Amino acid sequence: MSARPERDGGPGAAAGAGSGSGAAAARARTARARERILAAAVERIAGDGIDEVRIARIAMDAGVSSALVHYHFATREALLAEALEYSYGAVADARTAAGAPARSHAQRLAQMLDQCLPSGPELERDWILWVELWLRAVRHPELRPVAEELYARMRDWFAEEIRAGVADGEFARCDADEVADRALALLDGFGIRTLLRDRALPLERARRAVGAALARDLGIGEQLPLP
């Protein structure tokens, strides 16, 4: 049984609130409704694909009306973009909390590689959303800036760690952005085959391949340490 739709988040949510506290409560309800919609959209898009997603099903999963979903997201492209942003944020939070503190910059990079490959249900779901974005952005140019922005964040995340390793004398001098972009390209290539359960490229082989390429780029031997 689906949850009863809440009367929140719609175009008149804050109307007639009558006080600052009432307006704040309306904004909070709107934010909660939007988050439930995005969480439901992530699950449905990953499970069904953006072209097969029914707005009514997302609304039912989120416990809101279909009209409210359409109010927040006018098109499927807008819904996909926001769902990917939401999923990226959730995975980023998990990345920040994951694992023991690294003993070196190289070990931290190994942890980061692990957190970027489809190594578990949550990361697989995030990967599926990325694949949906790649395919959709080819035909819908308005989605391309979303992909560019997400890739820029990932590149900056890696490049910052690489620069810190260079500054501390752990890595050889290099163009951190170039090394980060190369690592992301390898993660994309190996990651999609891992996602497809390619028997010729199991997850551990993908980890070793990307780790070896990064280690050579950074002048620290043949392989990154264990994460």
Sine and cosine of phi, psi and omega as CSV:
sin_phi,cos_phi,sin_psi,cos_psi,sin_omega,cos_omega
0.00,0.00,0.72,-0.69,-0.01,-1.00
-0.98,0.19,0.37,-0.93,0.04,-1.00
-0.94,0.35,0.49,-0.87,0.05,-1.00
-0.93,0.36,0.78,-0.62,-0.01,-1.00
-0.84,0.54,0.70,-0.72,0.04,-1.00
-1.00,0.05,0.50,-0.87,0.08,-1.00
-1.00,0.04,0.95,0.32,0.02,-1.00
-0.58,-0.81,0.37,-0.93,0.17,-0.99
0.99,0.12,-0.08,1.00,-0.06,-1.00
-0.99,0.13,0.00,-1.00,-0.08,-1.00
-0.89,0.46,-0.40,0.92,0.01,-1.00
-0.96,-0.29,0.34,0.94,-0.13,-0.99
-0.86,0.51,-0.63,0.78,-0.07,-1.00
-0.99,-0.10,-0.09,1.00,-0.06,-1.00
-0.91,0.41,0.68,-0.73,0.07,-1.00
0.94,0.35,0.29,0.96,-0.01,-1.00
-0.89,0.46,-0.59,0.81,0.17,-0.98
0.99,0.13,-0.18,0.98,0.00,-1.00
-0.37,-0.93,0.27,-0.96,0.05,-1.00
-0.87,0.50,-0.66,0.75,-0.01,-1.00
-0.93,0.38,-0.59,0.81,0.04,-1.00
-0.91,0.41,-0.66,0.75,0.03,-1.00
-0.91,0.42,-0.64,0.77,0.01,-1.00
-0.90,0.43,-0.64,0.77,0.02,-1.00
-0.91,0.42,-0.63,0.78,0.02,-1.00
-0.91,0.42,-0.66,0.75,0.03,-1.00
-0.90,0.43,-0.63,0.78,0.02,-1.00
-0.90,0.43,-0.66,0.76,0.05,-1.00
-0.89,0.45,-0.66,0.75,0.03,-1.00
-0.88,0.48,-0.70,0.72,0.00,-1.00
-0.90,0.44,-0.65,0.76,0.02,-1.00
-0.90,0.44,-0.68,0.73,0.00,-1.00
-0.89,0.45,-0.68,0.73,0.00,-1.00
-0.89,0.46,-0.67,0.75,0.00,-1.00
-0.91,0.42,-0.64,0.76,0.04,-1.00
-0.90,0.44,-0.64,0.77,0.03,-1.00
-0.88,0.47,-0.71,0.70,-0.03,-1.00
-0.91,0.42,-0.67,0.74,0.02,-1.00
-0.88,0.47,-0.67,0.75,0.03,-1.00
-0.92,0.38,-0.62,0.78,0.00,-1.00
-0.90,0.43,-0.65,0.76,0.03,-1.00
-0.84,0.54,-0.73,0.68,-0.03,-1.00
-0.91,0.42,-0.69,0.73,-0.06,-1.00
-0.94,0.33,-0.67,0.74,0.00,-1.00
-0.91,0.42,-0.67,0.74,0.02,-1.00
-0.90,0.43,-0.58,0.82,-0.05,-1.00
-0.99,0.11,-0.59,0.81,-0.15,-0.99
-0.92,-0.40,-0.34,0.94,-0.14,-0.99
1.00,0.01,0.56,-0.83,-0.11,-0.99
-0.89,0.45,-0.55,0.83,-0.03,-1.00
-0.96,0.28,-0.37,0.93,-0.02,-1.00
-0.99,-0.15,-0.12,0.99,-0.06,-1.00
-0.92,0.38,0.72,-0.69,0.10,-1.00
-0.97,-0.22,0.81,-0.58,-0.01,-1.00
-0.85,0.52,-0.60,0.80,-0.01,-1.00
-0.88,0.47,-0.58,0.81,0.01,-1.00
-0.94,0.33,-0.66,0.76,0.06,-1.00
-0.88,0.48,-0.70,0.72,0.01,-1.00
-0.87,0.50,-0.70,0.72,0.00,-1.00
-0.89,0.46,-0.70,0.71,0.01,-1.00
-0.88,0.48,-0.60,0.80,-0.06,-1.00
-1.00,0.09,-0.22,0.97,-0.02,-1.00
0.97,0.26,0.56,0.83,0.03,-1.00
-0.75,-0.66,0.04,-1.00,0.03,-1.00
-1.00,0.08,0.41,-0.91,0.09,-1.00
-0.87,0.49,-0.58,0.81,0.01,-1.00
-0.87,0.48,-0.59,0.81,0.00,-1.00
-0.94,0.35,-0.62,0.79,0.06,-1.00
-0.88,0.47,-0.71,0.70,0.02,-1.00
-0.91,0.42,-0.53,0.85,0.03,-1.00
-0.90,0.44,-0.69,0.73,-0.03,-1.00
-0.98,0.21,-0.54,0.84,-0.11,-0.99
-0.71,-0.70,0.97,-0.23,-0.13,-0.99
-0.95,0.30,-0.46,0.89,-0.05,-1.00
-0.72,-0.70,0.27,-0.96,0.08,-1.00
-0.90,0.44,-0.57,0.82,0.01,-1.00
-0.90,0.44,-0.66,0.75,0.04,-1.00
-0.90,0.44,-0.65,0.76,0.01,-1.00
-0.90,0.43,-0.69,0.72,0.02,-1.00
-0.88,0.47,-0.71,0.70,-0.02,-1.00
-0.86,0.50,-0.73,0.69,-0.02,-1.00
-0.94,0.35,-0.61,0.79,0.02,-1.00
-0.90,0.44,-0.64,0.77,0.01,-1.00
-0.92,0.39,-0.66,0.75,0.07,-1.00
-0.86,0.51,-0.70,0.72,-0.01,-1.00
-0.89,0.46,-0.73,0.68,0.00,-1.00
-0.90,0.44,-0.66,0.75,0.02,-1.00
-0.86,0.50,-0.68,0.73,0.02,-1.00
-0.90,0.44,-0.66,0.75,0.01,-1.00
-0.91,0.42,-0.68,0.73,0.01,-1.00
-0.93,0.37,-0.62,0.79,0.03,-1.00
-0.88,0.48,-0.65,0.76,0.06,-1.00
-0.88,0.47,-0.66,0.75,0.02,-1.00
-0.92,0.40,-0.61,0.79,0.03,-1.00
-0.88,0.47,-0.68,0.73,-0.03,-1.00
-0.88,0.47,-0.60,0.80,-0.06,-1.00
-1.00,0.06,-0.22,0.98,-0.16,-0.99
-0.98,0.22,0.62,-0.79,0.21,-0.98
0.96,0.26,0.24,-0.97,0.05,-1.00
-0.97,0.23,0.40,-0.92,0.05,-1.00
-0.84,0.54,0.68,-0.74,-0.02,-1.00
-0.96,0.29,0.54,-0.84,0.02,-1.00
-1.00,0.02,-0.19,0.98,-0.02,-1.00
-0.41,-0.91,0.24,-0.97,0.06,-1.00
-0.91,0.41,-0.59,0.81,0.02,-1.00
-0.90,0.44,-0.66,0.75,0.03,-1.00
-0.92,0.39,-0.58,0.81,0.04,-1.00
-0.90,0.45,-0.65,0.76,0.04,-1.00
-0.89,0.45,-0.62,0.79,0.04,-1.00
-0.89,0.46,-0.64,0.77,0.06,-1.00
-0.89,0.45,-0.65,0.76,-0.02,-1.00
-0.91,0.43,-0.65,0.76,0.06,-1.00
-0.87,0.50,-0.70,0.72,0.00,-1.00
-0.86,0.51,-0.59,0.81,-0.05,-1.00
-0.99,0.15,-0.09,1.00,-0.01,-1.00
-0.96,-0.28,-0.20,0.98,0.04,-1.00
-1.00,-0.04,0.44,-0.90,-0.04,-1.00
-0.97,0.25,0.96,0.29,-0.16,-0.99
-0.99,-0.13,0.04,1.00,0.01,-1.00
-0.28,-0.96,0.13,-0.99,-0.09,-1.00
-0.83,0.56,-0.69,0.72,-0.04,-1.00
-0.92,0.39,-0.66,0.75,0.01,-1.00
-0.95,0.32,-0.57,0.82,0.08,-1.00
-0.89,0.46,-0.67,0.74,0.03,-1.00
-0.88,0.48,-0.68,0.73,0.02,-1.00
-0.89,0.45,-0.65,0.76,0.04,-1.00
-0.89,0.46,-0.67,0.74,0.00,-1.00
-0.88,0.48,-0.62,0.78,0.05,-1.00
-0.90,0.43,-0.63,0.78,0.06,-1.00
-0.87,0.49,-0.70,0.71,0.00,-1.00
-0.88,0.48,-0.67,0.74,0.06,-1.00
-0.86,0.51,-0.65,0.76,0.01,-1.00
-0.91,0.41,-0.71,0.70,0.01,-1.00
-0.82,0.57,-0.77,0.64,-0.06,-1.00
-0.91,0.41,-0.67,0.74,-0.06,-1.00
-0.94,0.34,-0.63,0.78,-0.07,-1.00
-0.93,0.38,-0.42,0.91,0.06,-1.00
-0.88,0.48,-0.61,0.79,-0.06,-1.00
-0.99,-0.16,-0.27,0.96,-0.06,-1.00
-0.80,-0.60,1.00,-0.03,-0.09,-1.00
-0.83,0.56,-0.42,0.91,-0.02,-1.00
-0.91,0.42,-0.28,0.96,0.03,-1.00
-1.00,0.03,-0.23,0.97,-0.08,-1.00
-0.89,0.45,-0.63,0.78,0.07,-1.00
-0.88,0.48,-0.50,0.86,0.06,-1.00
-0.89,0.45,-0.73,0.68,0.02,-1.00
-0.89,0.46,-0.69,0.73,0.00,-1.00
-0.87,0.49,-0.68,0.74,-0.01,-1.00
-0.91,0.42,-0.69,0.73,0.00,-1.00
-0.92,0.39,-0.65,0.76,0.06,-1.00
-0.90,0.43,-0.62,0.78,0.02,-1.00
-0.88,0.48,-0.65,0.76,0.03,-1.00
-0.90,0.44,-0.69,0.72,0.01,-1.00
-0.90,0.45,-0.69,0.72,0.02,-1.00
-0.87,0.49,-0.70,0.71,-0.01,-1.00
-0.89,0.46,-0.61,0.79,0.01,-1.00
-0.87,0.50,-0.75,0.66,0.02,-1.00
-0.94,0.35,-0.71,0.71,-0.07,-1.00
-0.88,0.47,-0.60,0.80,0.02,-1.00
-0.88,0.47,-0.68,0.73,0.02,-1.00
-0.93,0.38,-0.62,0.79,0.02,-1.00
-0.91,0.42,-0.70,0.71,0.02,-1.00
-0.88,0.47,-0.63,0.77,0.02,-1.00
-0.89,0.45,-0.64,0.77,0.03,-1.00
-0.91,0.40,-0.61,0.79,0.06,-1.00
-0.91,0.41,-0.71,0.70,-0.02,-1.00
-0.88,0.48,-0.56,0.83,-0.01,-1.00
-1.00,0.06,0.05,1.00,0.03,-1.00
0.98,0.20,0.17,0.99,-0.01,-1.00
-0.99,0.13,-0.55,0.83,-0.01,-1.00
-0.93,-0.37,0.43,-0.90,0.12,-0.99
-0.93,0.36,0.42,-0.91,0.05,-1.00
-0.89,0.46,0.67,-0.74,-0.04,-1.00
-0.33,-0.95,0.16,-0.99,0.13,-0.99
-1.00,0.09,0.98,-0.21,-0.14,-0.99
-0.88,0.48,-0.63,0.78,0.00,-1.00
-0.91,0.42,-0.66,0.76,0.00,-1.00
-0.91,0.41,-0.69,0.72,0.02,-1.00
-0.90,0.44,-0.65,0.76,0.01,-1.00
-0.90,0.43,-0.68,0.73,0.02,-1.00
-0.89,0.46,-0.63,0.78,0.01,-1.00
-0.92,0.40,-0.65,0.76,0.03,-1.00
-0.89,0.46,-0.67,0.74,0.00,-1.00
-0.91,0.41,-0.62,0.79,0.04,-1.00
-0.89,0.45,-0.66,0.75,0.04,-1.00
-0.92,0.40,-0.67,0.75,0.04,-1.00
-0.87,0.49,-0.65,0.76,0.04,-1.00
-0.87,0.49,-0.75,0.66,-0.06,-1.00
-0.91,0.41,-0.77,0.64,0.00,-1.00
-0.94,0.33,-0.58,0.81,-0.05,-1.00
-0.90,0.43,-0.64,0.76,-0.04,-1.00
-0.92,0.39,-0.59,0.81,0.04,-1.00
-0.94,0.33,-0.57,0.82,0.08,-1.00
-0.91,0.41,-0.67,0.75,0.03,-1.00
-0.87,0.49,-0.58,0.81,0.00,-1.00
-0.98,0.19,0.02,1.00,-0.02,-1.00
0.87,0.50,0.62,0.78,0.05,-1.00
-0.89,0.46,0.90,-0.44,-0.07,-1.00
-0.92,0.40,-0.39,0.92,0.03,-1.00
-0.98,0.20,-0.20,0.98,-0.06,-1.00
-0.65,-0.76,0.96,0.28,0.04,-1.00
-0.92,0.38,0.23,-0.97,-0.08,-1.00
-0.82,0.58,-0.70,0.72,-0.07,-1.00
-0.90,0.43,-0.61,0.79,0.05,-1.00
-0.91,0.40,-0.63,0.78,0.05,-1.00
-0.88,0.47,-0.70,0.72,0.03,-1.00
-0.84,0.54,-0.75,0.66,-0.05,-1.00
-0.90,0.44,-0.65,0.76,-0.05,-1.00
-0.90,0.43,-0.73,0.68,-0.01,-1.00
-0.94,0.34,-0.64,0.77,0.02,-1.00
-0.89,0.46,-0.64,0.77,0.01,-1.00
-0.91,0.41,-0.66,0.75,0.01,-1.00
-0.90,0.44,-0.68,0.73,0.03,-1.00
-0.91,0.42,-0.68,0.74,-0.01,-1.00
-0.86,0.50,-0.68,0.74,0.01,-1.00
-0.91,0.41,-0.68,0.73,0.02,-1.00
-0.87,0.49,-0.53,0.85,-0.10,-1.00
-0.99,-0.11,-0.02,1.00,0.06,-1.00
0.93,0.37,0.60,0.80,-0.03,-1.00
-0.87,-0.50,0.41,0.91,0.06,-1.00
0.95,-0.32,-0.44,-0.90,-0.13,-0.99
-1.00,-0.10,-0.24,0.97,-0.10,-1.00
-0.35,-0.94,0.55,-0.83,0.15,-0.99
-0.93,0.36,0.44,-0.90,0.07,-1.00
-0.93,0.37,0.21,-0.98,0.05,-1.00
-0.89,0.45,0.60,-0.80,-0.03,-1.00
-0.93,0.36,0.00,0.00,0.00,0.00
